Amino acid sequence: MNLVVAFALLSAVFWISVALLGSASVEPGAWWVLYGVCTALSMLAVRCQACKLAPVEWLYLAACSALLAAGFFGANVALDALHGADRLKANVADALGGLELWFVLFPGLTSSALACAAAALVAPYRRRDPQPP
């Protein structure tokens, strides 16, 4: 049950965030690859015993990743304002299909952390098979 809840929330948050961001510079294939990686990592984190964190800790990770994404985006906008949009910079995003670091952090890591928080909330309430006497 917790995998279903995590997958549903991950899908909803990720694709709604992508639709709201509306970045035309990112190729659709790059979004799908990022979604696949985030789904695999989330499902692994839900199933792994070493990754069992409290829901509050997952929400803290989601908030930190969203704030870091906002910080990196703001720094890029500030550098563009100071030095012009044609400034000399590394073209790492072109090799990744247009994915900048803040896109990996905000829809990616944030949606994965929210999905793991939902799975951690549901985990204590999952149905257990009765034990034979």
N, CA, C and O of each residue as an XYZ file, in Angstrom:
532
protein
N       0.817     -1.191      0.000
C       0.000      0.000      0.000
C       0.864      1.259      0.000
O       0.563      2.235     -0.687
N       1.949      1.218      0.788
C       2.770      2.425      0.850
C       3.491      2.685     -0.472
O       3.778      3.839     -0.789
N       3.789      1.646     -1.251
C       4.387      1.862     -2.576
C       3.401      2.531     -3.519
O       3.784      3.384     -4.320
N       2.142      2.151     -3.428
C       1.117      2.743     -4.295
C       0.933      4.218     -3.948
O       0.856      5.065     -4.838
N       0.862      4.520     -2.667
C       0.712      5.911     -2.237
C       1.929      6.734     -2.666
O       1.785      7.852     -3.159
N       3.114      6.179     -2.477
C       4.336      6.904     -2.854
C       4.390      7.147     -4.359
O       4.735      8.244     -4.799
N       4.052      6.131     -5.146
C       4.092      6.280     -6.599
C       3.055      7.283     -7.085
O       3.339      8.086     -7.974
N       1.857      7.246     -6.510
C       0.808      8.180     -6.927
C       1.182      9.622     -6.597
O       0.996     10.518     -7.420
N       1.710      9.846     -5.391
C       2.089     11.201     -5.014
C       3.293     11.696     -5.813
O       3.343     12.860     -6.211
N       4.255     10.815     -6.045
C       5.417     11.191     -6.847
C       4.990     11.614     -8.245
O       5.437     12.643     -8.750
N       4.129     10.824     -8.865
C       3.671     11.146    -10.223
C       2.922     12.469    -10.252
O       3.157     13.304    -11.125
N       2.018     12.657     -9.293
C       1.225     13.884     -9.281
C       2.100     15.121     -9.054
O       2.000     16.096     -9.798
N       2.944     15.082     -8.043
C       3.760     16.255     -7.723
C       4.755     16.547     -8.841
O       4.949     17.705     -9.211
N       5.384     15.510     -9.379
C       6.400     15.715    -10.414
C       5.790     16.341    -11.665
O       6.279     17.361    -12.150
N       4.725     15.737    -12.187
C       4.181     16.215    -13.463
C       3.424     17.528    -13.320
O       3.394     18.316    -14.266
N       2.811     17.788    -12.167
C       2.191     19.099    -11.952
C       3.273     20.174    -11.863
O       3.100     21.272    -12.391
N       4.380     19.866    -11.204
C       5.494     20.822    -11.125
C       6.078     21.109    -12.498
O       6.389     22.255    -12.821
N       6.227     20.070    -13.301
C       6.759     20.267    -14.660
C       5.807     21.119    -15.479
O       6.246     21.990    -16.230
N       4.509     20.879    -15.345
C       3.538     21.679    -16.098
C       3.538     23.134    -15.638
O       3.398     24.041    -16.459
N       3.692     23.364    -14.342
C       3.706     24.735    -13.838
C       4.995     25.467    -14.184
O       4.984     26.673    -14.428
N       6.117     24.727    -14.206
C       7.383     25.359    -14.576
C       7.391     25.743    -16.038
O       7.843     26.831    -16.394
N       6.899     24.870    -16.882
C       6.764     25.165    -18.302
C       8.038     25.595    -18.990
O       8.014     26.538    -19.781
N       9.133     24.946    -18.722
C      10.394     25.320    -19.344
C      10.485     24.735    -20.747
O      10.474     23.517    -20.925
N      10.573     25.597    -21.719
C      10.661     25.144    -23.108
C      12.075     24.702    -23.467
O      12.275     24.056    -24.496
N      13.059     25.040    -22.635
C      14.442     24.699    -22.952
C      14.766     23.244    -22.640
O      15.803     22.740    -23.068
N      13.893     22.562    -21.900
C      14.142     21.174    -21.522
C      13.412     20.251    -22.478
O      12.223     20.429    -22.745
N      14.128     19.270    -22.989
C      13.525     18.302    -23.901
C      12.603     17.367    -23.136
O      12.879     17.056    -21.977
N      11.507     16.904    -23.752
C      10.590     15.981    -23.060
C      11.270     14.686    -22.617
O      10.940     14.140    -21.564
N      12.211     14.199    -23.410
C      12.917     12.979    -23.026
C      13.712     13.145    -21.745
O      13.843     12.197    -20.970
N      14.244     14.333    -21.514
C      15.000     14.586    -20.283
C      14.079     14.553    -19.067
O      14.463     14.061    -18.005
N      12.851     15.082    -19.227
C      11.892     15.000    -18.122
C      11.566     13.546    -17.802
O      11.481     13.172    -16.633
N      11.383     12.727    -18.833
C      11.045     11.317    -18.614
C      12.193     10.562    -17.945
O      11.959      9.711    -17.086
N      13.417     10.866    -18.331
C      14.568     10.211    -17.694
C      14.660     10.628    -16.229
O      14.886      9.786    -15.360
N      14.487     11.915    -15.948
C      14.515     12.385    -14.567
C      13.388     11.752    -13.759
O      13.590     11.378    -12.604
N      12.205     11.630    -14.354
C      11.077     10.993    -13.667
C      11.377      9.529    -13.370
O      11.055      9.040    -12.287
N      11.987      8.829    -14.313
C      12.346      7.425    -14.091
C      13.366      7.256    -12.988
O      13.247      6.352    -12.160
N      14.367      8.116    -12.969
C      15.386      8.049    -11.915
C      14.765      8.358    -10.550
O      15.055      7.681     -9.563
N      13.920      9.370    -10.500
C      13.275      9.731     -9.228
C      12.342      8.619     -8.748
O      12.276      8.340     -7.551
N      11.629      7.991     -9.666
C      10.748      6.886     -9.296
C      11.550      5.716     -8.752
O      11.185      5.136     -7.730
N      12.631      5.368     -9.420
C      13.460      4.248     -8.963
C      14.062      4.535     -7.587
O      14.063      3.665     -6.716
N      14.570      5.744     -7.393
C      15.152      6.086     -6.096
C      14.109      6.135     -4.988
O      14.381      5.732     -3.857
N      12.926      6.623     -5.306
C      11.868      6.676     -4.299
C      11.419      5.281     -3.893
O      11.254      4.996     -2.707
N      11.224      4.419     -4.869
C      10.783      3.062     -4.560
C      11.864      2.300     -3.788
O      11.558      1.496     -2.907
N      13.107      2.555     -4.121
C      14.210      1.938     -3.381
C      14.252      2.456     -1.942
O      14.471      1.685     -1.007
N      14.043      3.748     -1.769
C      14.057      4.332     -0.425
C      12.896      3.831      0.419
O      13.038      3.662      1.630
N      11.748      3.592     -0.208
C      10.593      3.084      0.529
C      10.825      1.646      0.975
O      10.420      1.263      2.072
N      11.470      0.854      0.135
C      11.679     -0.562      0.439
C      12.917     -0.844      1.283
O      12.985     -1.881      1.944
N      13.877      0.038      1.274
C      15.152     -0.191      1.963
C      14.999      0.054      3.463
O      14.421      1.057      3.882
N      15.516     -0.863      4.254
C      15.433     -0.722      5.704
C      16.360      0.385      6.229
O      16.068      1.009      7.249
N      17.451      0.618      5.544
C      18.404      1.639      5.998
C      17.882      3.052      5.761
O      18.376      3.999      6.372
N      16.890      3.210      4.882
C      16.360      4.532      4.536
C      15.069      4.854      5.269
O      14.343      5.757      4.853
N      14.768      4.160      6.321
C      13.529      4.398      7.056
C      13.685      5.652      7.911
O      14.275      5.615      8.991
N      13.158      6.741      7.419
C      13.176      8.010      8.132
C      11.757      8.363      8.557
O      10.786      7.837      8.014
N      11.650      9.239      9.513
C      10.338      9.731      9.933
C       9.780     10.651      8.847
O      10.544     11.244      8.085
N       8.451     10.775      8.772
C       7.865     11.676      7.768
C       8.367     13.113      7.882
O       8.506     13.808      6.875
N       8.638     13.555      9.106
C       9.141     14.922      9.299
C      10.510     15.091      8.646
O      10.802     16.137      8.065
N      11.347     14.062      8.743
C      12.670     14.137      8.127
C      12.582     14.164      6.611
O      13.365     14.858      5.962
N      11.639     13.419      6.031
C      11.445     13.474      4.578
C      10.919     14.843      4.153
O      11.332     15.374      3.122
N      10.007     15.417      4.946
C       9.499     16.751      4.626
C      10.597     17.804      4.748
O      10.633     18.763      3.977
N      11.489     17.624      5.715
C      12.635     18.521      5.850
C      13.538     18.441      4.614
O      14.012     19.463      4.120
N      13.768     17.232      4.125
C      14.573     17.058      2.907
C      13.891     17.706      1.706
O      14.556     18.323      0.874
N      12.569     17.572      1.610
C      11.833     18.202      0.507
C      11.933     19.725      0.576
O      12.134     20.383     -0.445
N      11.793     20.280      1.769
C      11.888     21.732      1.918
C      13.297     22.233      1.605
O      13.465     23.268      0.959
N      14.304     21.498      2.063
C      15.691     21.902      1.775
C      15.989     21.855      0.283
O      16.648     22.752     -0.242
N      15.516     20.826     -0.403
C      15.786     20.737     -1.838
C      15.053     21.838     -2.601
O      15.589     22.374     -3.571
N      13.840     22.182     -2.182
C      13.121     23.278     -2.843
C      13.821     24.613     -2.604
O      13.919     25.436     -3.514
N      14.308     24.829     -1.383
C      15.026     26.075     -1.093
C      16.358     26.147     -1.839
O      16.742     27.212     -2.323
N      17.057     25.026     -1.931
C      18.306     25.011     -2.704
C      18.042     25.287     -4.177
O      18.798     26.015     -4.819
N      16.967     24.707     -4.717
C      16.621     24.962     -6.117
C      16.318     26.436     -6.338
O      16.758     27.024     -7.325
N      15.566     27.032     -5.417
C      15.271     28.465     -5.534
C      16.543     29.298     -5.434
O      16.688     30.300     -6.135
N      17.459     28.890     -4.570
C      18.725     29.611     -4.440
C      19.574     29.537     -5.693
O      20.116     30.547     -6.140
N      19.693     28.336     -6.269
C      20.470     28.193     -7.503
C      19.828     28.937     -8.663
O      20.529     29.542     -9.474
N      18.504     28.898     -8.750
C      17.818     29.629     -9.810
C      18.018     31.127     -9.638
O      18.284     31.837    -10.608
N      17.892     31.611     -8.402
C      18.100     33.037     -8.140
C      19.522     33.487     -8.439
O      19.736     34.584     -8.956
N      20.490     32.641     -8.114
C      21.882     32.986     -8.412
C      22.114     33.067     -9.915
O      22.846     33.938    -10.386
N      21.493     32.164    -10.670
C      21.649     32.203    -12.126
C      21.000     33.456    -12.715
O      21.564     34.077    -13.615
N      19.833     33.827    -12.220
C      19.165     35.043    -12.699
C      19.999     36.275    -12.349
O      20.125     37.195    -13.156
N      20.565     36.287    -11.147
C      21.401     37.428    -10.741
C      22.651     37.536    -11.608
O      23.040     38.636    -12.000
N      23.282     36.405    -11.908
C      24.462     36.442    -12.778
C      24.099     36.870    -14.192
O      24.865     37.583    -14.839
N      22.938     36.441    -14.677
C      22.485     36.898    -15.993
C      22.234     38.399    -15.991
O      22.531     39.078    -16.974
N      21.693     38.922    -14.902
C      21.422     40.359    -14.806
C      22.717     41.161    -14.724
O      22.822     42.249    -15.289
N      23.700     40.612    -14.015
C      24.963     41.328    -13.862
C      25.845     41.265    -15.101
O      26.435     42.266    -15.507
N      25.928     40.079    -15.698
C      26.887     39.876    -16.784
C      26.239     39.650    -18.142
O      26.952     39.481    -19.131
N      24.934     39.643    -18.225
C      24.250     39.416    -19.484
C      23.983     37.932    -19.693
O      24.700     37.076    -19.174
N      22.951     37.648    -20.456
C      22.550     36.259    -20.678
C      23.566     35.498    -21.519
O      23.594     34.267    -21.491
N      24.406     36.219    -22.273
C      25.401     35.570    -23.135
C      26.751     35.428    -22.449
O      27.779     35.339    -23.119
N      26.758     35.407    -21.134
C      28.016     35.285    -20.397
C      28.635     33.910    -20.624
O      27.953     32.965    -21.020
N      29.910     33.817    -20.371
C      30.634     32.560    -20.533
C      30.311     31.645    -19.356
O      30.579     31.985    -18.204
N      29.735     30.484    -19.652
C      29.404     29.532    -18.601
C      29.450     28.124    -19.174
O      29.435     27.929    -20.389
N      29.504     27.156    -18.284
C      29.557     25.753    -18.711
C      28.207     25.342    -19.300
O      27.156     25.752    -18.809
N      28.246     24.545    -20.333
C      27.024     24.086    -20.984
C      26.684     22.657    -20.563
O      26.454     21.792    -21.408
N      26.654     22.421    -19.276
C      26.330     21.096    -18.760
C      24.872     20.764    -19.050
O      24.541     19.616    -19.348
N      24.003     21.767    -18.962
C      22.576     21.524    -19.163
C      22.275     21.060    -20.585
O      21.337     20.290    -20.793
N      23.050     21.513    -21.561
C      22.818     21.069    -22.941
C      23.073     19.580    -23.101
O      22.387     18.910    -23.873
N      24.043     19.066    -22.386
C      24.343     17.632    -22.452
C      23.273     16.808    -21.738
O      23.122     15.620    -22.022
N      22.526     17.422    -20.814
C      21.484     16.719    -20.065
C      20.097     16.989    -20.614
O      19.108     16.795    -19.907
N      20.005     17.422    -21.831
C      18.699     17.697    -22.426
C      18.071     18.989    -21.953
O      16.858     19.169    -22.067
N      18.875     19.887    -21.425
C      18.374     21.168    -20.951
C      18.073     21.205    -19.465
O      17.615     22.229    -18.958
N      18.319     20.113    -18.756
C      18.037     20.079    -17.318
C      19.105     20.856    -16.549
O      20.278     20.483    -16.539
N      18.689     21.910    -15.924
C      19.569     22.657    -15.033
C      19.519     22.012    -13.649
O      18.668     21.162    -13.390
N      20.422     22.411    -12.769
C      20.490     21.830    -11.433
C      19.193     22.043    -10.657
O      18.751     21.149     -9.936
N      18.582     23.217    -10.796
C      17.365     23.478    -10.023
C      16.208     22.619    -10.495
O      15.305     22.345     -9.705
N      16.192     22.178    -11.756
C      15.146     21.261    -12.204
C      15.334     19.874    -11.597
O      14.356     19.183    -11.311
N      16.568     19.471    -11.401
C      16.826     18.181    -10.761
C      16.422     18.245     -9.287
O      15.888     17.278     -8.742
N      16.675     19.372     -8.656
C      16.341     19.514     -7.240
C      14.852     19.688     -7.007
O      14.274     19.014     -6.155
N      14.215     20.601     -7.766
C      12.827     20.893     -7.420
C      11.829     19.838     -7.870
O      11.219     19.220     -6.997
N      11.613     19.579     -9.136
C      10.640     18.515     -9.361
C      11.189     17.157     -8.965
O      10.440     16.287     -8.520
N      12.503     16.967     -9.126
C      13.082     15.654     -8.884
C      13.160     15.264     -7.425
O      12.377     14.437     -6.957
N      14.088     15.844     -6.710
C      14.331     15.453     -5.325
C      13.165     15.816     -4.415
O      12.856     15.074     -3.482
N      12.522     16.932     -4.668
C      11.400     17.345     -3.828
C      10.240     16.372     -3.942
O       9.668     15.975     -2.927
N       9.881     15.979     -5.164
C       8.769     15.038     -5.325
C       9.120     13.668     -4.756
O       8.252     12.995     -4.200
N      10.363     13.247     -4.881
C      10.781     11.971     -4.296
C      10.692     12.000     -2.778
O      10.232     11.036     -2.165
N      11.127     13.095     -2.167
C      11.064     13.202     -0.706
C       9.619     13.270     -0.219
O       9.292     12.690      0.816
N       8.758     13.964     -0.945
C       7.346     14.007     -0.557
C       6.696     12.633     -0.684
O       5.870     12.252      0.145
N       7.071     11.892     -1.724
C       6.534     10.539     -1.889
C       6.991      9.631     -0.756
O       6.201      8.831     -0.254
N       8.239      9.739     -0.351
C       8.738      8.929      0.758
C       8.095      9.341      2.074
O       7.875      8.493      2.939
N       7.789     10.631      2.245
C       7.094     11.079      3.453
C       5.692     10.496      3.512
O       5.239     10.068      4.573
N       5.001     10.477      2.374
C       3.667      9.881      2.343
C       3.721      8.389      2.625
O       2.865      7.858      3.332
N       4.711      7.717      2.083
C       4.859      6.282      2.347
C       5.177      6.019      3.811
O       4.716      5.029      4.379
N       5.959      6.898      4.424
C       6.273      6.735      5.845
C       5.052      6.999      6.721
O       4.914      6.409      7.792
N       4.171      7.882      6.268
C       2.931      8.132      7.009
C       1.977      6.948      6.927
O       1.292      6.631      7.900
N       1.929      6.299      5.780
C       0.997      5.194      5.559
C       1.532      3.890      6.133
O       0.742      3.006      6.465
N       2.829      3.744      6.260
C       3.449      2.476      6.665
C       2.922      1.923      7.986
O       2.706      0.713      8.060
N       2.699      2.714      9.030
C       2.197      2.114     10.265
C       0.765      1.596     10.149
O       0.337      0.773     10.958
N       0.028      2.070      9.153
C      -1.381      1.716      9.027
C      -1.654      0.627      7.999
O      -2.813      0.316      7.723
N      -0.613      0.052      7.434
C      -0.850     -0.967      6.417
C      -1.398     -2.231      7.073
O      -1.112     -2.537      8.231
N      -2.183     -2.941      6.299
C      -2.850     -4.133      6.798
C      -1.842     -5.251      6.969
O      -1.038     -5.516      6.075
N      -1.886     -5.889      8.087
C      -0.984     -7.000      8.356
C      -1.801     -8.282      8.344
O      -2.952     -8.307      8.781
N      -1.193     -9.338      7.840
C      -1.855    -10.642      7.856
C      -1.869    -11.158      9.278
O      -0.886    -11.006     10.004
N      -2.976    -11.768      9.689
C      -3.013    -12.292     11.056
C      -2.021    -13.425     11.247
O      -1.833    -14.269     10.370
N      -1.406    -13.424     12.384
C      -0.427    -14.461     12.703
C      -1.157    -15.698     13.236
O      -2.068    -15.575     14.054
N      -0.764    -16.872     12.782
C      -1.405    -18.081     13.323
C      -1.001    -18.285     14.785
O       0.114    -17.939     15.176
N      -1.914    -18.850     15.597
C      -1.590    -19.025     17.028
C      -0.559    -20.090     17.270
O      -0.191    -20.345     18.417
